[in-house]
Amino acid sequence: MTIQLFSNNAKTTLASNITSTQTTITVASGTGSQFPNPTTGQQFKVTLNSATSVLVYEICNCTARSGDTLTVQRGQEGTTALAFNTGDIVGHFDTAGVMTDLVQSEQYQANTYGYAVAGGTANALTATIPSNLTTVPDGMAIYLRASAPNTGACTLVLTLGSTVQSSKPIVKGNNIALASGDIPIAGYPISLVYSTALSAWVLTDIAVNLTTYAPLNSPAFTGTPTAPTPAINDNSTEIATTAYVQNNLANYAPIYSPTLTGTPLSTTPISTDNSTKIATTAYVKSQKYGLGITGETWHNVVGSRSLDVTYTNSYSYPIMVSVTCTPYPPPYIDVYGSIGIYVDGVIVGETSSTGRGSAVPCNMTVIVPAGSTYQAYGSNLYRWTELY
């Protein structure tokens, strides 16, 4: 690629005669500085004119200048290399070739030098754009009009002017081959940028079918959505995967026929519970089945008990009640002592004794079921003890 250089009103004369094959020319002393000073990849136009005839001229490319000496390529833009004489005109003038290479506003807006209709096939595209380049530079951007939707990976053979380039893949993202439908329809404007690092044309306007994407707000996923598995102790708003759930359930027993380990715990039902709830050791201890075998002791309750008064066994287990009565006070002659006990309104036992000269007490002991009422009657309360 060669860049044109320009200067204003650069015009002088030849300092000596030149032949038609000579590639260095010397201009009048001190006038070389009017002209540009090209380096590698640069040049400017030099027109040689006969001082005696405007019809005798030649266009050259000047590729280097050292003071008043110009290095030139002879016979450019369809002109013929000629011999010129001392005093003939040397000028830096606009030429048709220079002006043709300038992009006009209409050409820029029409993207004349960067747009083409794609040929070839749906997956093997070809295109030609006007250019003086012979190779594709890094970062070159072009637009193509698709001739068909693609059905898979794609390639492009681009022709720059008359120079056919080698086939290069068309990729997306991080050097990923196109998938079917990335070029969705015929007529689709394909935007391509060349990457020398990837040795490929990168599609920058890949078609996106939004109907296959979920909205951010309340998405409804289909298929088999996947996500990273959070740590087992994670307690955040991260999505829980099936693996996360299974990892956390590993320490839990199933509802159906669980096999528990360690020291399983449960809530303790009330002592009167008669259901399918789990019975804890505390519940079992509260039942106290069998008097005298679960820690009960005898209690003297005579100070809080009276004959002919109904009491209730408020414990969740049976208790034993022992009541002693004596005959009425002295002289105990031919006087009977008696005692009887009701349980839930039923007489469960009664007895009596006769006093003659001394008090002969009588005693009765009964078992009172949990929740049952009990009442003692008799002649004279002497002792009342209960086992609970």
C-alpha positions in Angstrom: 0.0 0.0 0.0 1.4 3.4 -1.1 0.4 6.7 0.4 0.4 9.8 -1.8 2.1 13.0 -0.4 1.3 16.5 -1.4 2.8 20.0 -1.4 1.5 23.4 -2.7 2.8 25.0 -5.9 5.9 22.8 -6.2 7.4 23.6 -9.7 10.9 23.9 -11.0 13.1 22.9 -14.0 15.6 20.2 -14.9 19.2 21.0 -14.0 20.5 18.6 -16.7 19.3 16.5 -19.6 17.7 13.1 -18.8 17.2 10.0 -20.9 14.0 8.0 -21.2 15.3 5.3 -18.9 17.0 7.4 -16.3 15.4 6.9 -12.8 17.1 9.9 -11.0 16.6 13.4 -12.0 18.2 16.6 -10.7 16.2 19.8 -10.4 17.4 23.4 -10.3 19.7 24.1 -7.3 17.9 24.7 -4.1 14.4 24.0 -5.5 14.1 20.4 -4.3 12.8 21.5 -0.9 9.6 22.5 -2.6 8.7 18.9 -3.0 7.6 16.3 -0.3 10.2 13.9 1.1 8.7 10.4 0.9 9.8 7.4 3.0 9.0 3.7 2.7 5.4 3.3 1.5 5.0 6.9 0.3 5.3 8.8 -2.9 4.2 11.9 -4.8 3.5 12.6 -8.4 6.0 14.4 -10.7 5.0 15.7 -14.1 7.8 16.4 -16.7 6.8 18.9 -19.4 8.7 20.1 -22.4 9.4 23.8 -22.2 8.6 24.2 -25.9 5.4 22.1 -26.1 2.7 21.5 -23.6 1.8 18.3 -25.5 5.0 16.6 -24.6 4.8 15.4 -21.0 5.3 12.4 -18.8 3.9 11.4 -15.3 6.3 9.8 -12.8 6.1 8.5 -9.3 8.7 10.0 -7.0 9.5 7.5 -4.2 12.5 9.3 -2.6 14.2 12.7 -2.6 17.6 13.7 -1.5 18.0 17.5 -1.7 17.6 18.4 -5.3 17.7 14.7 -6.6 14.5 12.8 -7.1 14.2 9.0 -7.5 11.3 8.3 -9.9 9.4 5.6 -11.6 9.0 6.6 -15.2 6.0 6.5 -17.5 3.0 6.3 -15.1 -0.7 6.6 -15.7 -0.5 5.6 -19.3 2.2 8.1 -20.3 5.4 7.2 -22.1 8.9 7.6 -20.7 10.7 10.3 -22.8 14.0 12.2 -22.9 13.9 15.7 -21.5 16.3 18.6 -21.6 17.8 21.1 -19.2 15.2 23.8 -18.4 12.2 21.6 -19.1 9.5 21.9 -16.4 9.3 19.6 -13.4 6.1 20.0 -11.4 4.1 18.4 -8.6 0.6 18.6 -10.1 -2.7 16.8 -9.6 -3.2 13.8 -11.9 -6.2 11.7 -12.9 -4.7 8.8 -10.9 -4.4 10.9 -7.7 -7.9 12.3 -8.0 -9.4 8.9 -8.8 -7.9 7.5 -5.6 -9.5 10.3 -3.6 -12.8 9.2 -2.0 -15.7 11.6 -2.8 -18.6 12.1 -0.4 -21.0 10.2 -2.6 -18.5 7.2 -2.7 -18.0 7.4 1.1 -21.8 7.4 1.7 -22.3 4.5 -0.7 -19.3 2.7 0.9 -18.0 2.1 -2.7 -14.7 0.8 -1.4 -16.0 -1.3 1.4 -19.2 -2.9 0.2 -20.0 -5.7 -2.1 -22.7 -8.2 -2.9 -21.5 -11.7 -1.8 -21.2 -14.4 -4.4 -20.3 -18.0 -4.2 -22.5 -20.2 -2.0 -24.2 -19.9 1.3 -21.2 -21.2 3.2 -18.4 -20.3 0.8 -18.7 -16.6 0.0 -16.8 -14.6 -2.6 -16.6 -10.8 -3.0 -14.7 -8.1 -4.9 -14.1 -4.5 -3.8 -12.2 -1.7 -5.7 -8.7 -1.5 -4.2 -5.0 -0.9 -4.9 -4.1 -3.2 -2.1 -2.5 -6.5 -2.8 -3.0 -8.0 0.7 -5.6 -7.6 3.4 -4.4 -5.4 6.3 -5.2 -6.1 9.9 -8.4 -4.3 11.0 -9.8 -3.9 7.4 -13.6 -3.6 7.7 -16.0 -4.5 4.9 -19.7 -5.1 4.4 -21.2 -7.8 2.3 -24.8 -8.4 1.2 -25.6 -12.0 1.9 -26.9 -14.1 -0.9 -28.4 -16.8 1.3 -28.6 -17.8 5.0 -25.7 -19.9 6.1 -26.2 -23.5 7.2 -22.8 -24.0 9.0 -19.2 -22.8 9.1 -18.4 -20.2 6.4 -15.4 -18.9 4.4 -14.7 -15.8 2.3 -12.5 -15.4 -0.8 -12.0 -11.6 -1.2 -10.6 -10.0 -4.4 -8.9 -6.6 -3.9 -9.1 -4.9 -7.3 -7.7 -7.7 -9.4 -5.7 -9.5 -6.6 -7.5 -12.6 -5.4 -6.8 -13.4 -1.7 -6.7 -16.9 -0.2 -9.8 -18.3 1.4 -10.2 -17.3 5.1 -12.8 -18.5 7.6 -15.5 -16.3 8.9 -15.7 -16.6 12.7 -17.5 -15.0 15.7 -16.5 -14.2 19.2 -13.4 -16.0 20.4 -12.5 -17.5 17.0 -15.7 -19.7 16.9 -16.9 -21.0 13.6 -20.4 -19.8 12.5 -23.4 -21.9 13.3 -26.4 -22.3 11.1 -28.5 -19.2 11.0 -25.8 -16.8 12.2 -26.4 -15.2 8.7 -30.2 -15.4 8.9 -31.5 -14.4 5.5 -30.6 -13.5 1.9 -29.8 -9.7 1.8 -28.6 -9.6 5.4 -25.8 -7.0 5.8 -22.7 -8.9 7.0 -20.2 -6.7 8.9 -16.6 -8.2 8.8 -13.3 -7.1 10.3 -10.1 -8.9 9.4 -7.9 -10.2 12.2 -4.3 -11.2 11.4 -4.1 -12.7 14.9 -6.9 -15.1 14.0 -6.2 -15.2 10.2 -9.9 -14.9 9.8 -12.7 -12.5 9.1 -14.6 -11.7 12.3 -18.4 -11.3 12.0 -19.3 -8.3 14.2 -23.1 -8.2 13.7 -24.1 -11.8 14.3 -27.9 -12.3 14.1 -29.4 -12.8 17.5 -32.8 -14.5 17.8 -34.2 -13.1 21.0 -37.0 -15.6 21.1 -34.5 -18.2 22.2 -33.4 -16.0 25.2 -35.0 -15.7 28.6 -35.7 -12.2 30.0 -33.8 -11.2 33.2 -37.1 -10.6 35.1 -38.8 -13.9 36.0 -37.4 -16.1 33.2 -39.2 -19.3 32.2 -36.5 -21.7 31.2 -37.0 -24.8 29.0 -34.9 -27.8 28.2 -32.3 -28.7 30.8 -31.0 -25.4 32.4 -27.6 -25.8 34.1 -25.7 -23.6 36.6 -22.6 -23.8 38.8 -23.1 -25.9 42.0 -22.8 -23.7 45.1 -20.8 -24.9 48.2 -22.7 -27.2 50.5 -22.9 -24.5 53.2 -24.0 -21.7 50.9 -27.0 -19.7 52.2 -27.5 -17.0 49.6 -29.6 -16.2 46.5 -27.5 -18.4 44.2 -29.4 -20.9 42.1 -29.5 -24.3 43.8 -28.6 -27.1 41.4 -29.8 -30.7 41.8 -26.2 -31.5 42.9 -26.4 -28.9 45.6 -29.7 -30.3 46.9 -28.5 -33.9 46.8 -25.3 -32.9 48.7 -27.3 -31.2 51.4 -29.8 -34.1 51.7 -27.0 -36.6 52.2 -27.2 -36.0 56.0 -31.0 -36.3 56.1 -33.2 -39.4 56.5 -36.0 -40.1 54.0 -39.5 -39.8 55.3 -40.3 -43.4 54.3 -38.7 -46.0 56.6 -35.7 -43.8 57.8 -32.7 -45.5 59.2 -31.5 -43.0 61.9 -28.0 -42.9 63.3 -26.3 -41.1 66.2 -28.7 -39.8 68.9 -32.0 -39.1 67.2 -34.1 -36.5 69.1 -37.8 -35.7 69.0 -40.4 -33.6 70.9 -41.9 -35.3 74.0 -45.6 -35.9 73.8 -47.8 -35.0 76.8 -48.1 -37.9 79.2 -51.8 -38.6 78.2 -51.0 -38.8 74.5 -52.3 -41.9 72.8 -51.3 -41.4 69.1 -48.7 -42.4 66.5 -46.3 -39.7 67.7 -42.7 -40.8 68.4 -42.4 -41.7 72.1 -39.2 -40.2 73.7 -37.5 -41.7 76.7 -39.0 -38.8 78.7 -42.5 -39.8 77.6 -41.9 -43.4 78.6 -40.6 -42.3 82.0 -43.7 -40.2 82.5 -46.0 -43.2 82.1 -44.7 -44.9 85.3 -46.4 -48.2 84.6 -46.4 -50.4 87.7 -46.5 -48.9 91.2 -43.3 -48.9 93.1 -41.0 -49.7 90.2 -40.3 -46.2 88.7 -39.3 -44.2 91.8 -42.6 -43.5 93.6 -42.4 -42.9 97.3 -45.0 -42.8 100.2 -46.2 -39.4 101.2 -47.9 -38.5 104.5 -50.8 -36.3 103.3 -53.1 -36.5 106.4 -52.7 -32.8 106.9 -54.3 -32.1 103.5 -56.9 -34.8 103.4 -60.3 -35.1 105.0 -63.0 -37.8 105.1 -66.0 -37.4 102.9 -64.1 -35.2 100.5 -63.5 -36.2 96.8 -60.0 -36.0 95.4 -58.7 -36.6 91.9 -55.5 -38.6 90.9 -54.0 -35.9 88.6 -51.0 -38.0 87.8 -50.6 -39.9 84.5 -50.2 -43.2 86.3 -52.0 -45.1 89.1 -51.4 -44.2 92.7 -51.9 -46.1 95.9 -54.0 -44.6 98.7 -53.8 -45.9 102.3 -56.3 -44.6 104.9 -56.4 -45.5 108.7 -59.3 -44.7 111.0 -59.9 -45.4 114.8 -63.0 -45.7 116.9 -64.3 -42.6 118.3 -62.5 -41.2 121.3 -62.5 -42.9 124.8 -63.9 -44.7 126.6 -63.8 -47.0 123.4 -66.3 -49.4 125.0 -68.3 -51.3 122.5 -67.7 -48.6 119.8 -67.0 -49.6 116.2 -64.4 -48.0 114.1 -65.0 -48.1 110.3 -63.6 -47.0 107.0 -64.5 -47.3 103.3 -63.1 -45.8 100.1 -64.9 -44.8 96.8 -63.0 -44.8 93.5 -64.9 -43.0 90.7 -68.0 -43.2 92.9 -67.8 -47.0 93.4 -67.1 -48.5 96.8 -64.0 -50.6 96.3 -63.7 -51.6 99.9 -64.7 -51.1 103.5 -63.8 -52.5 106.9 -64.4 -51.9 110.6 -63.0 -52.6 114.1 -64.4 -52.7 117.7 -62.8 -50.8 120.5 -63.1 -52.2 124.0 -60.9 -50.5 126.5 -58.4 -49.4 123.8 -58.4 -48.0 120.3 -58.2 -50.6 117.6 -57.6 -48.8 114.3 -58.8 -50.1 111.0 -57.0 -49.5 107.7 -57.8 -49.8 104.0 -55.5 -49.4 101.0 -56.7 -49.1 97.3 -55.2 -48.3 93.9 -56.6 -45.2 92.2 -56.1 -45.2 88.4 -54.8 -42.1 86.6 -57.4 -39.4 86.4 -59.9 -41.2 88.7 -61.6 -39.7 91.7 -61.4 -41.1 95.2 -63.0 -40.5 98.6 -62.7 -42.0 102.0 -65.3 -42.2 104.8 -65.0 -43.6 108.3 -65.2 -43.1 112.0 -62.2 -41.0 112.9 -59.3 -40.2 110.5 -56.0 -41.2 112.0 -53.5 -41.6 109.1 -53.6 -40.9 105.3 -50.6 -41.8 103.0 -50.3 -42.0 99.3 -47.8 -43.7 97.0 -46.9 -41.6 94.0 
